[in-house]
Amino acid sequence: MSSLITERNIGETCVICEEQKQRGIHLYTKFICTDCEKDMIQTETNDPKYLYYLKKLRSVTTPEIYS
């Protein structure tokens, strides 16, 4: 029984690190894990990682509104 629970709690794939994580936030259509979220917040704009994060975040699109 515990193996079934473990399989269901795998999590989601983070759009930044592309790893399966259980905790994070949803930004429109994508999931960002808490580790990447914290790292992004602490990254200075002159750090090379900043451009990496920008590139990854471009995949986040606003959801379409269907009427």
Backbone as XML, in Angstrom:
<?xml version="1.0"?>
<chain id="A" units="angstrom">
  <residue number="1" name="MET">
    <atom name="N" x="0.825" y="-1.192" z="0.000"/>
    <atom name="CA" x="0.000" y="0.000" z="0.000"/>
    <atom name="C" x="0.864" y="1.249" z="0.000"/>
  </residue>
  <residue number="2" name="SER">
    <atom name="N" x="1.949" y="1.261" z="0.787"/>
    <atom name="CA" x="2.780" y="2.466" z="0.850"/>
    <atom name="C" x="3.454" y="2.749" z="-0.488"/>
  </residue>
  <residue number="3" name="SER">
    <atom name="N" x="3.728" y="1.721" z="-1.301"/>
    <atom name="CA" x="4.337" y="1.951" z="-2.603"/>
    <atom name="C" x="3.372" y="2.677" z="-3.537"/>
  </residue>
  <residue number="4" name="LEU">
    <atom name="N" x="2.078" y="2.425" z="-3.403"/>
    <atom name="CA" x="1.094" y="3.140" z="-4.205"/>
    <atom name="C" x="1.056" y="4.613" z="-3.826"/>
  </residue>
  <residue number="5" name="ILE">
    <atom name="N" x="1.135" y="4.898" z="-2.565"/>
    <atom name="CA" x="1.130" y="6.284" z="-2.101"/>
    <atom name="C" x="2.391" y="7.002" z="-2.573"/>
  </residue>
  <residue number="6" name="THR">
    <atom name="N" x="3.516" y="6.343" z="-2.503"/>
    <atom name="CA" x="4.775" y="6.931" z="-2.941"/>
    <atom name="C" x="4.730" y="7.264" z="-4.424"/>
  </residue>
  <residue number="7" name="GLU">
    <atom name="N" x="4.173" y="6.382" z="-5.235"/>
    <atom name="CA" x="4.103" y="6.613" z="-6.669"/>
    <atom name="C" x="3.200" y="7.797" z="-6.999"/>
  </residue>
  <residue number="8" name="ARG">
    <atom name="N" x="2.176" y="7.998" z="-6.238"/>
    <atom name="CA" x="1.254" y="9.100" z="-6.501"/>
    <atom name="C" x="1.803" y="10.439" z="-6.043"/>
  </residue>
  <residue number="9" name="ASN">
    <atom name="N" x="2.750" y="10.460" z="-5.120"/>
    <atom name="CA" x="3.306" y="11.707" z="-4.602"/>
    <atom name="C" x="4.635" y="12.079" z="-5.253"/>
  </residue>
  <residue number="10" name="ILE">
    <atom name="N" x="4.804" y="11.730" z="-6.499"/>
    <atom name="CA" x="6.050" y="12.028" z="-7.196"/>
    <atom name="C" x="6.223" y="13.537" z="-7.346"/>
  </residue>
  <residue number="11" name="GLY">
    <atom name="N" x="5.180" y="14.236" z="-7.622"/>
    <atom name="CA" x="5.255" y="15.679" z="-7.774"/>
    <atom name="C" x="5.110" y="16.088" z="-9.216"/>
  </residue>
  <residue number="12" name="GLU">
    <atom name="N" x="5.648" y="17.274" z="-9.500"/>
    <atom name="CA" x="5.567" y="17.834" z="-10.837"/>
    <atom name="C" x="6.966" y="18.197" z="-11.311"/>
  </residue>
  <residue number="13" name="THR">
    <atom name="N" x="7.100" y="18.393" z="-12.596"/>
    <atom name="CA" x="8.391" y="18.746" z="-13.161"/>
    <atom name="C" x="8.560" y="20.253" z="-13.140"/>
  </residue>
  <residue number="14" name="CYS">
    <atom name="N" x="9.648" y="20.696" z="-12.523"/>
    <atom name="CA" x="9.958" y="22.118" z="-12.431"/>
    <atom name="C" x="10.415" y="22.622" z="-13.797"/>
  </residue>
  <residue number="15" name="VAL">
    <atom name="N" x="9.911" y="23.772" z="-14.212"/>
    <atom name="CA" x="10.268" y="24.345" z="-15.505"/>
    <atom name="C" x="11.712" y="24.863" z="-15.512"/>
  </residue>
  <residue number="16" name="ILE">
    <atom name="N" x="12.295" y="25.107" z="-14.357"/>
    <atom name="CA" x="13.652" y="25.642" z="-14.265"/>
    <atom name="C" x="14.679" y="24.510" z="-14.207"/>
  </residue>
  <residue number="17" name="CYS">
    <atom name="N" x="14.613" y="23.655" z="-13.201"/>
    <atom name="CA" x="15.619" y="22.595" z="-13.027"/>
    <atom name="C" x="15.229" y="21.298" z="-13.727"/>
  </residue>
  <residue number="18" name="GLU">
    <atom name="N" x="13.986" y="21.210" z="-14.188"/>
    <atom name="CA" x="13.462" y="20.048" z="-14.902"/>
    <atom name="C" x="13.526" y="18.759" z="-14.081"/>
  </residue>
  <residue number="19" name="GLU">
    <atom name="N" x="13.432" y="18.888" z="-12.754"/>
    <atom name="CA" x="13.406" y="17.736" z="-11.862"/>
    <atom name="C" x="12.014" y="17.596" z="-11.265"/>
  </residue>
  <residue number="20" name="GLN">
    <atom name="N" x="11.686" y="16.379" z="-10.842"/>
    <atom name="CA" x="10.413" y="16.118" z="-10.185"/>
    <atom name="C" x="10.498" y="16.621" z="-8.749"/>
  </residue>
  <residue number="21" name="LYS">
    <atom name="N" x="9.612" y="17.523" z="-8.375"/>
    <atom name="CA" x="9.574" y="18.068" z="-7.022"/>
    <atom name="C" x="8.136" y="18.068" z="-6.530"/>
  </residue>
  <residue number="22" name="GLN">
    <atom name="N" x="7.994" y="17.987" z="-5.210"/>
    <atom name="CA" x="6.651" y="17.952" z="-4.632"/>
    <atom name="C" x="6.166" y="19.330" z="-4.214"/>
  </residue>
  <residue number="23" name="ARG">
    <atom name="N" x="7.082" y="20.219" z="-3.876"/>
    <atom name="CA" x="6.665" y="21.525" z="-3.361"/>
    <atom name="C" x="7.091" y="22.625" z="-4.315"/>
  </residue>
  <residue number="24" name="GLY">
    <atom name="N" x="6.197" y="23.578" z="-4.512"/>
    <atom name="CA" x="6.504" y="24.702" z="-5.384"/>
    <atom name="C" x="5.277" y="25.540" z="-5.659"/>
  </residue>
  <residue number="25" name="ILE">
    <atom name="N" x="5.405" y="26.389" z="-6.664"/>
    <atom name="CA" x="4.310" y="27.281" z="-7.030"/>
    <atom name="C" x="3.947" y="27.062" z="-8.496"/>
  </residue>
  <residue number="26" name="HIS">
    <atom name="N" x="2.745" y="27.446" z="-8.837"/>
    <atom name="CA" x="2.305" y="27.409" z="-10.229"/>
    <atom name="C" x="2.261" y="28.852" z="-10.733"/>
  </residue>
  <residue number="27" name="LEU">
    <atom name="N" x="2.914" y="29.060" z="-11.855"/>
    <atom name="CA" x="2.915" y="30.368" z="-12.505"/>
    <atom name="C" x="2.246" y="30.183" z="-13.853"/>
  </residue>
  <residue number="28" name="TYR">
    <atom name="N" x="0.989" y="30.555" z="-13.920"/>
    <atom name="CA" x="0.143" y="30.319" z="-15.088"/>
    <atom name="C" x="0.129" y="28.840" z="-15.444"/>
  </residue>
  <residue number="29" name="THR">
    <atom name="N" x="0.864" y="28.449" z="-16.477"/>
    <atom name="CA" x="0.781" y="27.076" z="-16.972"/>
    <atom name="C" x="1.960" y="26.208" z="-16.533"/>
  </residue>
  <residue number="30" name="LYS">
    <atom name="N" x="2.879" y="26.727" z="-15.744"/>
    <atom name="CA" x="4.097" y="25.994" z="-15.382"/>
    <atom name="C" x="4.265" y="25.900" z="-13.869"/>
  </residue>
  <residue number="31" name="PHE">
    <atom name="N" x="5.101" y="24.941" z="-13.449"/>
    <atom name="CA" x="5.396" y="24.684" z="-12.050"/>
    <atom name="C" x="6.848" y="25.069" z="-11.778"/>
  </residue>
  <residue number="32" name="ILE">
    <atom name="N" x="7.095" y="25.792" z="-10.678"/>
    <atom name="CA" x="8.450" y="26.162" z="-10.246"/>
    <atom name="C" x="8.630" y="25.644" z="-8.827"/>
  </residue>
  <residue number="33" name="CYS">
    <atom name="N" x="9.660" y="24.804" z="-8.622"/>
    <atom name="CA" x="9.881" y="24.236" z="-7.292"/>
    <atom name="C" x="10.381" y="25.321" z="-6.330"/>
  </residue>
  <residue number="34" name="THR">
    <atom name="N" x="10.243" y="25.047" z="-5.042"/>
    <atom name="CA" x="10.626" y="26.040" z="-4.032"/>
    <atom name="C" x="12.126" y="26.320" z="-4.049"/>
  </residue>
  <residue number="35" name="ASP">
    <atom name="N" x="12.941" y="25.308" z="-4.379"/>
    <atom name="CA" x="14.389" y="25.523" z="-4.441"/>
    <atom name="C" x="14.744" y="26.541" z="-5.525"/>
  </residue>
  <residue number="36" name="CYS">
    <atom name="N" x="14.184" y="26.371" z="-6.707"/>
    <atom name="CA" x="14.459" y="27.301" z="-7.807"/>
    <atom name="C" x="13.867" y="28.677" z="-7.526"/>
  </residue>
  <residue number="37" name="GLU">
    <atom name="N" x="12.697" y="28.699" z="-6.923"/>
    <atom name="CA" x="12.070" y="29.971" z="-6.590"/>
    <atom name="C" x="12.971" y="30.783" z="-5.659"/>
  </residue>
  <residue number="38" name="LYS">
    <atom name="N" x="13.480" y="30.148" z="-4.616"/>
    <atom name="CA" x="14.359" y="30.843" z="-3.669"/>
    <atom name="C" x="15.635" y="31.309" z="-4.345"/>
  </residue>
  <residue number="39" name="ASP">
    <atom name="N" x="16.205" y="30.453" z="-5.191"/>
    <atom name="CA" x="17.445" y="30.808" z="-5.879"/>
    <atom name="C" x="17.224" y="31.982" z="-6.836"/>
  </residue>
  <residue number="40" name="MET">
    <atom name="N" x="16.098" y="31.990" z="-7.543"/>
    <atom name="CA" x="15.800" y="33.091" z="-8.470"/>
    <atom name="C" x="15.662" y="34.411" z="-7.727"/>
  </residue>
  <residue number="41" name="ILE">
    <atom name="N" x="14.996" y="34.368" z="-6.596"/>
    <atom name="CA" x="14.776" y="35.591" z="-5.820"/>
    <atom name="C" x="16.082" y="36.183" z="-5.328"/>
  </residue>
  <residue number="42" name="GLN">
    <atom name="N" x="17.044" y="35.337" z="-4.994"/>
    <atom name="CA" x="18.318" y="35.802" z="-4.446"/>
    <atom name="C" x="19.364" y="36.123" z="-5.514"/>
  </residue>
  <residue number="43" name="THR">
    <atom name="N" x="19.077" y="35.847" z="-6.785"/>
    <atom name="CA" x="20.040" y="36.067" z="-7.856"/>
    <atom name="C" x="20.046" y="37.534" z="-8.275"/>
  </residue>
  <residue number="44" name="GLU">
    <atom name="N" x="21.232" y="38.106" z="-8.340"/>
    <atom name="CA" x="21.393" y="39.493" z="-8.786"/>
    <atom name="C" x="21.270" y="39.561" z="-10.309"/>
  </residue>
  <residue number="45" name="THR">
    <atom name="N" x="20.876" y="40.709" z="-10.836"/>
    <atom name="CA" x="20.668" y="40.858" z="-12.270"/>
    <atom name="C" x="21.968" y="40.785" z="-13.071"/>
  </residue>
  <residue number="46" name="ASN">
    <atom name="N" x="23.100" y="41.002" z="-12.432"/>
    <atom name="CA" x="24.371" y="40.917" z="-13.151"/>
    <atom name="C" x="24.985" y="39.518" z="-13.078"/>
  </residue>
  <residue number="47" name="ASP">
    <atom name="N" x="24.327" y="38.587" z="-12.417"/>
    <atom name="CA" x="24.783" y="37.206" z="-12.307"/>
    <atom name="C" x="24.412" y="36.453" z="-13.595"/>
  </residue>
  <residue number="48" name="PRO">
    <atom name="N" x="25.324" y="35.633" z="-14.148"/>
    <atom name="CA" x="24.999" y="34.863" z="-15.361"/>
    <atom name="C" x="23.784" y="33.945" z="-15.199"/>
  </residue>
  <residue number="49" name="LYS">
    <atom name="N" x="23.502" y="33.488" z="-13.978"/>
    <atom name="CA" x="22.323" y="32.642" z="-13.747"/>
    <atom name="C" x="21.029" y="33.400" z="-14.031"/>
  </residue>
  <residue number="50" name="TYR">
    <atom name="N" x="21.060" y="34.726" z="-13.904"/>
    <atom name="CA" x="19.870" y="35.543" z="-14.133"/>
    <atom name="C" x="19.363" y="35.355" z="-15.565"/>
  </residue>
  <residue number="51" name="LEU">
    <atom name="N" x="20.269" y="35.370" z="-16.532"/>
    <atom name="CA" x="19.883" y="35.169" z="-17.932"/>
    <atom name="C" x="19.336" y="33.768" z="-18.160"/>
  </residue>
  <residue number="52" name="TYR">
    <atom name="N" x="19.902" y="32.785" z="-17.459"/>
    <atom name="CA" x="19.403" y="31.414" z="-17.543"/>
    <atom name="C" x="17.957" y="31.349" z="-17.060"/>
  </residue>
  <residue number="53" name="TYR">
    <atom name="N" x="17.675" y="32.000" z="-15.934"/>
    <atom name="CA" x="16.312" y="32.003" z="-15.402"/>
    <atom name="C" x="15.349" y="32.710" z="-16.358"/>
  </residue>
  <residue number="54" name="LEU">
    <atom name="N" x="15.786" y="33.808" z="-16.940"/>
    <atom name="CA" x="14.932" y="34.507" z="-17.897"/>
    <atom name="C" x="14.580" y="33.609" z="-19.085"/>
  </residue>
  <residue number="55" name="LYS">
    <atom name="N" x="15.578" y="32.909" z="-19.583"/>
    <atom name="CA" x="15.356" y="32.007" z="-20.715"/>
    <atom name="C" x="14.344" y="30.925" z="-20.350"/>
  </residue>
  <residue number="56" name="LYS">
    <atom name="N" x="14.480" y="30.336" z="-19.175"/>
    <atom name="CA" x="13.560" y="29.293" z="-18.739"/>
    <atom name="C" x="12.148" y="29.837" z="-18.513"/>
  </residue>
  <residue number="57" name="LEU">
    <atom name="N" x="12.053" y="31.047" z="-17.992"/>
    <atom name="CA" x="10.742" y="31.625" z="-17.692"/>
    <atom name="C" x="9.991" y="32.049" z="-18.955"/>
  </residue>
  <residue number="58" name="ARG">
    <atom name="N" x="10.681" y="32.166" z="-20.062"/>
    <atom name="CA" x="9.993" y="32.507" z="-21.317"/>
    <atom name="C" x="9.017" y="31.422" z="-21.737"/>
  </residue>
  <residue number="59" name="SER">
    <atom name="N" x="9.202" y="30.215" z="-21.234"/>
    <atom name="CA" x="8.271" y="29.133" z="-21.572"/>
    <atom name="C" x="6.950" y="29.263" z="-20.841"/>
  </residue>
  <residue number="60" name="VAL">
    <atom name="N" x="6.892" y="30.126" z="-19.846"/>
    <atom name="CA" x="5.656" y="30.354" z="-19.102"/>
    <atom name="C" x="4.768" y="31.278" z="-19.922"/>
  </residue>
  <residue number="61" name="THR">
    <atom name="N" x="3.617" y="30.791" z="-20.277"/>
    <atom name="CA" x="2.689" y="31.605" z="-21.063"/>
    <atom name="C" x="1.411" y="31.802" z="-20.280"/>
  </residue>
  <residue number="62" name="THR">
    <atom name="N" x="0.784" y="32.914" z="-20.518"/>
    <atom name="CA" x="-0.498" y="33.163" z="-19.845"/>
    <atom name="C" x="-1.552" y="32.240" z="-20.438"/>
  </residue>
  <residue number="63" name="PRO">
    <atom name="N" x="-2.420" y="31.730" z="-19.603"/>
    <atom name="CA" x="-3.464" y="30.838" z="-20.133"/>
    <atom name="C" x="-4.436" y="31.604" z="-21.019"/>
  </residue>
  <residue number="64" name="GLU">
    <atom name="N" x="-4.899" y="30.924" z="-22.031"/>
    <atom name="CA" x="-5.880" y="31.547" z="-22.915"/>
    <atom name="C" x="-7.228" y="31.598" z="-22.225"/>
  </residue>
  <residue number="65" name="ILE">
    <atom name="N" x="-7.968" y="32.657" z="-22.501"/>
    <atom name="CA" x="-9.305" y="32.805" z="-21.938"/>
    <atom name="C" x="-10.295" y="32.366" z="-22.996"/>
  </residue>
  <residue number="66" name="TYR">
    <atom name="N" x="-11.053" y="31.343" z="-22.657"/>
    <atom name="CA" x="-12.053" y="30.846" z="-23.580"/>
    <atom name="C" x="-13.406" y="31.399" z="-23.170"/>
  </residue>
  <residue number="67" name="SER">
    <atom name="N" x="-14.100" y="31.934" z="-24.153"/>
    <atom name="CA" x="-15.418" y="32.487" z="-23.826"/>
    <atom name="C" x="-16.531" y="31.663" z="-24.404"/>
  </residue>
</chain>
